[in-house]
């Protein structure tokens, strides 16, 4: 019996199980990075990035904090629900309910990827770069729960990618802006040595992959979450006209 070429078999498996194969690929890269790339890159960035550039990157990194994104999604959800209740026509009510559903998708994407990230942080207990520079600490201390030992994966990277991919799926017109912002925030976490390369890669992956999974669930259950970025024609119509 003839046996297939191993590499081709791997490709066939990857095409059959894309979600699992993507995770395996990212996990393999992170393992390689932990062994060979993370420490030398952290030392290099620590010695290279400073002054105004570092200050700018730390400001950029604040965009990866979750509070503002949760507030944005929550305000959108509640605002759309209230507007739908007060709508003067079924068409207006349907419009606001549809946008409210998109806001719910945005929130669920953030929360689901954030939950997985928190569990991973606690389970791995990886020491942050600060520990490397202060005490030569580099490794894993599972289930510790300490801030200094929850570097993997990067929470800022997960948050910004989940938010930006969700917005891209809702309002795709500004896709380049979303992707550029997510990339900049992720890089800022590595260049300021708040995280290692593998932390950023896995955090970004979780934000992207889980948001796409949530998107597929919403699409199957109740139609598209994609919305137009332009106002409907009736918004320009005065009541009673």
BAMI-960919 format. One record per residue (C-alpha): residue in three letters; x, y, z; chain. Coordinates in Angstrom, 1 decimal, padded with zeros to 4 digits. Example, Ala and Ser with C-alpha at 12.3 -4.5 7.8 and 13.67 -1.06 7.14 Angstrom:
+-----+--------+--------+--------+-------+
! res !      X !      Y !      Z ! chain !
+-----+--------+--------+--------+-------+
! ALA !  012.3 ! -004.5 !  007.8 !     A !
! SER !  013.7 ! -001.1 !  007.1 !     A !
+-----+--------+--------+--------+-------+
END
This chain:
+-----+--------+--------+--------+-------+
! res !      X !      Y !      Z ! chain !
+-----+--------+--------+--------+-------+
! UNK !  000.0 !  000.0 !  000.0 !     A !
! UNK !  001.3 !  003.4 ! -001.0 !     A !
! UNK !  001.8 !  006.0 !  001.7 !     A !
! UNK !  001.1 !  009.7 !  001.1 !     A !
! UNK !  003.9 !  012.2 !  001.4 !     A !
! UNK !  003.9 !  013.3 !  005.1 !     A !
! UNK !  003.9 !  017.0 !  004.3 !     A !
! UNK !  000.9 !  016.6 !  002.0 !     A !
! UNK ! -000.9 !  014.7 !  004.6 !     A !
! UNK ! -000.3 !  017.6 !  007.1 !     A !
! UNK ! -001.7 !  020.0 !  004.5 !     A !
! UNK ! -004.8 !  017.8 !  004.0 !     A !
! UNK ! -005.3 !  017.7 !  007.8 !     A !
! UNK ! -004.9 !  021.4 !  008.1 !     A !
! UNK ! -007.5 !  022.1 !  005.4 !     A !
! UNK ! -009.9 !  019.7 !  007.2 !     A !
! UNK ! -009.4 !  021.2 !  010.6 !     A !
! UNK ! -008.5 !  024.9 !  010.0 !     A !
! UNK ! -009.2 !  026.1 !  013.5 !     A !
! UNK ! -007.2 !  023.4 !  015.2 !     A !
! UNK ! -004.4 !  023.6 !  012.8 !     A !
! UNK ! -004.1 !  027.4 !  013.2 !     A !
! UNK ! -003.9 !  026.9 !  017.0 !     A !
! UNK ! -001.3 !  024.2 !  016.6 !     A !
! UNK !  000.8 !  026.5 !  014.3 !     A !
! UNK !  000.6 !  029.5 !  016.7 !     A !
! UNK !  001.4 !  027.3 !  019.7 !     A !
! UNK !  004.4 !  025.8 !  017.9 !     A !
! UNK !  005.7 !  029.3 !  017.0 !     A !
! UNK !  005.2 !  030.5 !  020.6 !     A !
! UNK !  007.1 !  027.5 !  021.9 !     A !
! UNK !  010.0 !  028.3 !  019.5 !     A !
! UNK !  009.9 !  031.9 !  020.5 !     A !
! UNK !  010.0 !  031.1 !  024.2 !     A !
! UNK !  013.1 !  029.0 !  023.7 !     A !
! UNK !  015.0 !  031.1 !  021.3 !     A !
! UNK !  013.6 !  034.6 !  020.6 !     A !
! UNK !  011.8 !  036.1 !  023.6 !     A !
! UNK !  014.8 !  036.8 !  025.9 !     A !
! UNK !  017.2 !  038.2 !  023.3 !     A !
! UNK !  014.4 !  040.4 !  021.8 !     A !
! UNK !  013.4 !  041.7 !  025.2 !     A !
! UNK !  017.0 !  042.6 !  026.1 !     A !
! UNK !  017.4 !  044.3 !  022.7 !     A !
! UNK !  014.2 !  046.3 !  023.0 !     A !
! UNK !  015.1 !  047.3 !  026.5 !     A !
! UNK !  018.4 !  048.7 !  025.4 !     A !
! UNK !  017.0 !  050.3 !  022.2 !     A !
! UNK !  013.6 !  051.8 !  022.9 !     A !
! UNK !  013.6 !  054.7 !  025.3 !     A !
! UNK !  012.7 !  058.4 !  025.7 !     A !
! UNK !  010.0 !  059.9 !  023.7 !     A !
! UNK !  009.4 !  056.8 !  021.6 !     A !
! UNK !  008.8 !  054.7 !  024.7 !     A !
! UNK !  006.5 !  057.3 !  026.1 !     A !
! UNK !  004.5 !  057.4 !  022.9 !     A !
! UNK !  004.2 !  053.6 !  022.7 !     A !
! UNK !  003.0 !  053.5 !  026.3 !     A !
! UNK !  000.2 !  056.0 !  025.5 !     A !
! UNK ! -000.7 !  053.9 !  022.4 !     A !
! UNK ! -000.8 !  050.8 !  024.6 !     A !
! UNK ! -003.7 !  052.3 !  026.7 !     A !
! UNK ! -005.9 !  051.6 !  023.7 !     A !
! UNK ! -005.6 !  048.0 !  024.6 !     A !
! UNK ! -007.2 !  048.4 !  028.0 !     A !
! UNK ! -010.6 !  046.8 !  028.1 !     A !
! UNK ! -012.6 !  049.2 !  030.2 !     A !
! UNK ! -013.2 !  051.8 !  027.4 !     A !
! UNK ! -014.2 !  049.1 !  024.9 !     A !
! UNK ! -016.7 !  047.5 !  027.3 !     A !
! UNK ! -018.2 !  050.8 !  028.0 !     A !
! UNK ! -018.4 !  051.6 !  024.3 !     A !
! UNK ! -020.2 !  048.3 !  023.6 !     A !
! UNK ! -022.4 !  048.6 !  026.6 !     A !
! UNK ! -023.5 !  052.2 !  025.7 !     A !
! UNK ! -024.2 !  051.0 !  022.2 !     A !
! UNK ! -026.3 !  048.1 !  023.3 !     A !
! UNK ! -028.4 !  050.0 !  025.9 !     A !
! UNK ! -028.7 !  053.0 !  023.6 !     A !
! UNK ! -030.0 !  050.9 !  020.7 !     A !
! UNK ! -032.4 !  049.0 !  023.0 !     A !
! UNK ! -033.9 !  052.3 !  024.3 !     A !
! UNK ! -034.1 !  053.8 !  020.8 !     A !
! UNK ! -035.9 !  050.7 !  019.5 !     A !
! UNK ! -038.5 !  051.0 !  022.3 !     A !
! UNK ! -039.1 !  054.6 !  021.4 !     A !
! UNK ! -039.0 !  054.2 !  017.7 !     A !
! UNK ! -041.9 !  055.7 !  015.8 !     A !
! UNK ! -042.1 !  053.0 !  013.2 !     A !
! UNK ! -041.4 !  049.2 !  012.9 !     A !
! UNK ! -038.6 !  050.1 !  010.4 !     A !
! UNK ! -036.8 !  052.3 !  012.9 !     A !
! UNK ! -037.3 !  049.8 !  015.6 !     A !
! UNK ! -035.8 !  047.0 !  013.4 !     A !
! UNK ! -032.9 !  049.3 !  012.5 !     A !
! UNK ! -031.9 !  049.9 !  016.2 !     A !
! UNK ! -032.5 !  046.3 !  017.2 !     A !
! UNK ! -030.1 !  045.2 !  014.4 !     A !
! UNK ! -027.4 !  047.6 !  015.6 !     A !
! UNK ! -028.0 !  046.5 !  019.2 !     A !
! UNK ! -027.4 !  042.9 !  018.1 !     A !
! UNK ! -024.1 !  044.0 !  016.6 !     A !
! UNK ! -023.2 !  045.8 !  019.9 !     A !
! UNK ! -024.0 !  042.5 !  021.7 !     A !
! UNK ! -021.7 !  040.6 !  019.3 !     A !
! UNK ! -018.9 !  043.2 !  020.1 !     A !
! UNK ! -019.3 !  042.7 !  023.8 !     A !
! UNK ! -019.5 !  038.9 !  023.7 !     A !
! UNK ! -016.4 !  038.8 !  021.5 !     A !
! UNK ! -014.5 !  040.8 !  024.1 !     A !
! UNK ! -015.8 !  038.8 !  027.0 !     A !
! UNK ! -015.3 !  035.3 !  025.6 !     A !
! UNK ! -011.7 !  036.0 !  024.4 !     A !
! UNK ! -011.0 !  037.8 !  027.7 !     A !
! UNK ! -012.3 !  034.8 !  029.8 !     A !
! UNK ! -010.1 !  032.3 !  027.9 !     A !
! UNK ! -007.1 !  034.7 !  028.3 !     A !
! UNK ! -007.6 !  035.0 !  032.0 !     A !
! UNK ! -007.7 !  031.3 !  032.4 !     A !
! UNK ! -004.6 !  030.9 !  030.3 !     A !
! UNK ! -002.7 !  033.5 !  032.3 !     A !
! UNK ! -003.6 !  031.8 !  035.6 !     A !
! UNK ! -002.7 !  028.3 !  034.3 !     A !
! UNK !  000.6 !  029.2 !  032.7 !     A !
! UNK !  001.9 !  031.7 !  035.3 !     A !
! UNK !  004.6 !  033.1 !  033.1 !     A !
! UNK !  007.0 !  035.6 !  034.6 !     A !
! UNK !  006.9 !  039.1 !  033.0 !     A !
! UNK !  010.0 !  040.7 !  031.4 !     A !
! UNK !  010.2 !  043.0 !  034.5 !     A !
! UNK !  011.2 !  039.9 !  036.4 !     A !
! UNK !  013.9 !  039.1 !  033.9 !     A !
! UNK !  015.5 !  042.5 !  034.2 !     A !
! UNK !  015.2 !  042.8 !  037.9 !     A !
! UNK !  016.0 !  039.3 !  039.1 !     A !
! UNK !  016.9 !  037.2 !  036.1 !     A !
! UNK !  013.5 !  035.5 !  036.4 !     A !
! UNK !  012.4 !  033.6 !  033.3 !     A !
! UNK !  010.0 !  030.7 !  033.3 !     A !
! UNK !  006.5 !  029.5 !  034.4 !     A !
! UNK !  005.0 !  029.3 !  037.8 !     A !
! UNK !  001.5 !  027.8 !  037.2 !     A !
! UNK ! -001.6 !  028.9 !  039.2 !     A !
! UNK !  000.3 !  031.6 !  041.1 !     A !
! UNK ! -002.2 !  034.4 !  040.4 !     A !
! UNK !  000.4 !  037.2 !  040.9 !     A !
! UNK !  000.6 !  040.1 !  038.5 !     A !
! UNK !  004.3 !  039.6 !  037.9 !     A !
! UNK !  003.5 !  036.0 !  036.9 !     A !
! UNK !  000.7 !  036.4 !  034.4 !     A !
! UNK !  002.6 !  037.5 !  031.3 !     A !
! UNK !  001.3 !  034.9 !  028.9 !     A !
! UNK ! -000.8 !  035.7 !  026.8 !     A !
! UNK ! -000.9 !  039.5 !  026.5 !     A !
! UNK ! -004.2 !  040.9 !  027.6 !     A !
! UNK ! -003.8 !  044.2 !  025.7 !     A !
! UNK ! -003.2 !  042.3 !  022.5 !     A !
! UNK ! -006.2 !  040.1 !  023.0 !     A !
! UNK ! -008.4 !  043.1 !  023.8 !     A !
! UNK ! -007.4 !  045.3 !  020.9 !     A !
! UNK ! -007.6 !  042.5 !  018.3 !     A !
! UNK ! -011.0 !  041.3 !  019.6 !     A !
! UNK ! -012.3 !  044.8 !  019.5 !     A !
! UNK ! -010.8 !  045.7 !  016.1 !     A !
! UNK ! -011.8 !  042.4 !  014.4 !     A !
! UNK ! -015.4 !  042.8 !  015.8 !     A !
! UNK ! -015.5 !  046.3 !  014.4 !     A !
! UNK ! -014.1 !  045.2 !  011.1 !     A !
! UNK ! -016.9 !  042.6 !  010.8 !     A !
! UNK ! -019.6 !  045.1 !  011.8 !     A !
! UNK ! -018.3 !  048.1 !  009.8 !     A !
! UNK ! -015.8 !  046.8 !  007.3 !     A !
! UNK ! -015.3 !  050.1 !  005.5 !     A !
! UNK ! -012.5 !  051.1 !  007.8 !     A !
! UNK ! -010.6 !  047.8 !  007.9 !     A !
! UNK ! -007.2 !  049.2 !  007.3 !     A !
! UNK ! -007.6 !  051.6 !  010.2 !     A !
! UNK ! -008.7 !  048.8 !  012.5 !     A !
! UNK ! -005.8 !  046.5 !  011.5 !     A !
! UNK ! -003.2 !  049.2 !  011.8 !     A !
! UNK ! -004.4 !  050.2 !  015.2 !     A !
! UNK ! -004.4 !  046.6 !  016.5 !     A !
! UNK ! -000.9 !  046.0 !  015.1 !     A !
! UNK !  000.4 !  049.2 !  016.7 !     A !
! UNK ! -001.0 !  048.4 !  020.1 !     A !
! UNK !  000.3 !  044.8 !  020.0 !     A !
! UNK !  003.8 !  045.9 !  019.0 !     A !
! UNK !  003.8 !  048.6 !  021.7 !     A !
! UNK !  003.5 !  045.8 !  024.3 !     A !
! UNK !  006.6 !  044.1 !  023.0 !     A !
! UNK !  008.7 !  047.2 !  022.2 !     A !
! UNK !  008.2 !  048.6 !  025.7 !     A !
! UNK !  009.1 !  045.2 !  027.2 !     A !
! UNK !  005.7 !  044.9 !  029.0 !     A !
! UNK !  005.4 !  041.4 !  027.3 !     A !
! UNK !  007.5 !  039.0 !  025.3 !     A !
! UNK !  007.0 !  038.3 !  021.6 !     A !
! UNK !  005.2 !  035.0 !  022.3 !     A !
! UNK !  002.8 !  036.7 !  024.8 !     A !
! UNK !  001.8 !  039.2 !  022.1 !     A !
! UNK !  001.4 !  036.5 !  019.4 !     A !
! UNK ! -000.8 !  034.3 !  021.5 !     A !
! UNK ! -002.9 !  037.2 !  022.9 !     A !
! UNK ! -003.5 !  038.5 !  019.4 !     A !
! UNK ! -004.4 !  035.0 !  018.2 !     A !
! UNK ! -007.0 !  034.5 !  020.9 !     A !
! UNK ! -008.6 !  037.9 !  020.2 !     A !
! UNK ! -008.8 !  037.1 !  016.5 !     A !
! UNK ! -009.8 !  033.4 !  016.6 !     A !
! UNK ! -012.4 !  033.7 !  019.4 !     A !
! UNK ! -014.0 !  036.8 !  017.8 !     A !
! UNK ! -014.3 !  034.9 !  014.5 !     A !
! UNK ! -015.8 !  031.9 !  016.3 !     A !
! UNK ! -018.4 !  034.2 !  018.0 !     A !
! UNK ! -019.1 !  035.8 !  014.7 !     A !
! UNK ! -019.9 !  032.4 !  013.1 !     A !
! UNK ! -022.3 !  031.6 !  016.0 !     A !
! UNK ! -024.1 !  035.0 !  015.6 !     A !
! UNK ! -024.4 !  034.5 !  011.9 !     A !
! UNK ! -025.8 !  031.0 !  012.2 !     A !
! UNK ! -028.3 !  032.0 !  014.9 !     A !
! UNK ! -029.8 !  035.2 !  013.7 !     A !
! UNK ! -028.4 !  036.7 !  010.6 !     A !
! UNK ! -025.5 !  039.0 !  009.8 !     A !
! UNK ! -024.0 !  041.4 !  012.4 !     A !
! UNK ! -022.6 !  043.5 !  009.5 !     A !
! UNK ! -024.0 !  047.1 !  009.5 !     A !
! UNK ! -023.8 !  050.0 !  007.1 !     A !
! UNK ! -021.7 !  052.9 !  008.3 !     A !
! UNK ! -024.0 !  055.3 !  006.6 !     A !
! UNK ! -027.2 !  056.6 !  008.1 !     A !
! UNK ! -030.5 !  055.3 !  006.7 !     A !
! UNK ! -032.5 !  057.7 !  004.5 !     A !
! UNK ! -035.3 !  058.1 !  007.0 !     A !
! UNK ! -033.0 !  059.8 !  009.6 !     A !
! UNK ! -033.0 !  062.9 !  007.4 !     A !
! UNK ! -036.8 !  063.0 !  007.3 !     A !
! UNK ! -038.5 !  065.2 !  009.7 !     A !
! UNK ! -041.4 !  063.8 !  011.7 !     A !
! UNK ! -044.7 !  064.5 !  010.0 !     A !
! UNK ! -043.2 !  065.4 !  006.7 !     A !
+-----+--------+--------+--------+-------+
END
